[in-house]
Amino acid sequence: MEIPTLEIDAGPGPGTVRAALVWGLELPGCAPTRAVPAYIAELLGRVRAAGEGFFDPARRAAVRGMLRHGRFKPSGRSKPASEYLLAAALGGDFPLVNPAVDANNAVSLESGYPASIFDLELTGPSLCLRRGREGESYVFNPSGQVIGIEDLLCVCRREGERWVPCGNPVKDSMATKTRESTRAVVAVIYAPAGESAAHLEAAARRFSSLLAAECGASGAGWRLA
């Protein structure tokens, strides 16, 4: 399987974001999670001990600022996925899906940065990060609910000559989500450009190590975009 790449569009907006690309190849599959992994139990313990203060307020504000652009406002149902995960952890309903998605959610919660994860076979190896355009949207859950992504940062997959949106820091597309048969994944961690690269690097390194140790990927790696 080809190592994926991420291109950042030079148009208005993406200069506010710094991204990390993470991948895991040759997975044994992505069977549903049946029990809380030890590393997530440990993380949830730390989160619940700290409460809302687990997130640095400055980082929370910077992440929202990274998403705020044009018509898009990062609040309510459109808040960053990292904030949703914090609320779920404190509410006792942290989502467990499969090993790869669990690793994605754990890294997002621990770092405070939203992240997207995709089935690499469904996206293909070439990805682009840009702002959503007028009228763009996609289905994000099995019920068929749609999210409009105009002005929102979005990851796109190549389809012929077009870049087709498949993920963003709020909700990812059903079209490229992991499945039980998934054998390779690619993920994007979104961080504010004004923050130190060291924190993003640590998150990407942690993500890569979890894909190897907890998900069984024989080829895992990361790079800053």
N, C-alpha and C positions, 0 to 999 in steps of 0.2 A: 504494500500500500504506500502510495506517495505521501511524503511529508507535506502537510498543508501550509499554505501561505496566507497572509492577511495584508491586503492593500488598504491604506487609509486615503480616502478621497480628499483632494486638496480644496474642495469647495468650502462654502461658509459653514462654520460650526465645528468640524472635527478637530480643529486646533485646540479645543477645550479638553480633549480626552487623550489619555495615554492608555494603550491597550497591551495586554499580554495574550499570546496565542499558546494554548496548551493542547497536547494530543496524547492519545493512548491507542496503540495499535495491537493487533493480535489478541484481543480480549477473548475469554472463553464464552462470552455471552453476557447478557444483562438480565438475569432472572430477578423477579421481584424480591425486594428486601423483606425478610420474615422476622428479623429481630434487630434491635438497635445495636449497631456496631460499637465496640468499646470506645473508639476514638470520638464518636459522636456523643456517646453518653458522657464522656469526660468534658467535652466542649459545652454541652448543655448544662452541666453542673456549674461551670465557670460563668456562663451567661446568666443563669438564674441567681447566682450569688451576687452578681453585679447589678442586675436589673437593667433599666433603660440606660444606665451609665456605662454599659458594656461598649456602646458606640461612642467614640470621641465626638462631641458635638460639632467640632470644627470639620471633621471628616464627613459627618452626616450632611452638614450644610454645603460642603464642597461637592459632594456627590449630587445633591439636588441641583446645585448651580450648573454642574456639567450637563444635566439633562434639560434644564430650562432654556428653551430656544423657540422663538417665533410663537406659534400657536400652542406649543406643548408646555403644560404645567405639571411638574412632578409631585402631585398630591392626590389624596384620596385613593381611588382604585388605580391610579397611574403612578403611585409612589415606586421608588426603586425596589427591585426584588430583595435586596439586602435588608431593607426595612421590614418587608413582609416576613422574612425569615426570622428576624429578631422578635417581632410580635408573636409569631407562631411558637418560637422557642419559649418565650415567657408565658404563653398561654397554655403550654403543655400539649401542643398539637403540631410539633415539628414534623414536616413531611418526610416520609421514607418511601422511596420509589424503587430504585435499583442501585447497585454499587456505584456506577458512574455518576448518576444524578445526585446521589447522596454525597459523593465527594465534592461535586460542584457546589451544592448547597452549604456544606460545611465550610468550604473555603470562603464562600461569599459571606457567610455569617461571621466567621472569625476575622476576616479582613475588613469588613464593612463596605466592600465593593460589590456591586452587582456583577453577575456572570451568566453567560449562556453556554449551554452544551448541546451538541448536535451529533447525530449519526453521520459519520464521515462519508459513508457510502451514499447517503442521501444528499449531502451538500456538495460533494466533490471537493477536491483539494484547494480550489481557488476561492477565497473569500474577500469581501470588500466591506469596509466600515464607512458609512456615510450617514447623512440625515435623510429621513423619510420625505418623500415628495407628495405633493397634493394628490389626494385620492388614494394613496397607497394604504393597504390594510391586509390582514390575514386572519385566519381562524387560529385561535390559540388553545382551545380545549375540546374534548370529545363531544361536548354539547353543541358545538358549532358557533360559539360566541366569537365575535370579531373585534380586533383592536385596530383602531386607526392610528397610523404611525407618522402622519405628516409632522415634520420638524423634529421627530424623535431620532436619536442615534439608532442605527440599525445595522446589523450584519446581513450581508447579501451573498447569495450563492450565484455562480455563473450559470446561465441558461442560454446557450447560443451566444448572441451578442449582448444580451441583457444581464443586468444585475437584479436578481429577484430577492426581496427581503425575506429573511427566515428567522430572525431573532433580534431582541433588543434588551436593554437593561430592566425592562418591566415584565414582559411575557414573551415567550418564544413560540414560533409557529408549530402547529401540529404536523406540518408536512415533513419536518426534518428532526422530530424528536426521537430519542432513543427508543428501541424496541427490545423485546426479549432476545431477538436474533442479532442484535447489534454486535459487531466484531471490531469496530474502530470508532473512536470518538474524537471530536475536535471541540475546543471550548475557547471562549473569549472572556477575559476579565476586563472590566471597564473601570478606569481610575481617572480622577481629575488630573489634568496636565500639570497643575501647579503643585502637586504633592511630590514628595521625594520618590524617586524610582525604586529605592530600596524596599519600601513596603510592598509595592507591586511585585517586585522580583521575588520577595519572600513568599507571597501568596502563590505565584506561579510555580515556584519550586515545591511548595507544599502540595499543590494540586497534582503535579507530575508524580511526586512520590506516592500519593494516595492511589493514583491510577495503577501504579505498579504493585504496591503492597496490598491494597484492599480490593482492587478490581481484577488483578491478574494480567495486566497489560505487559507483554514482553518487550514492547517498544513504547516508551513514554518520554516526552520531552517538552520543552517550552522555549519561547523566545519573546522578547519585547518587540512589538510591531513599530 
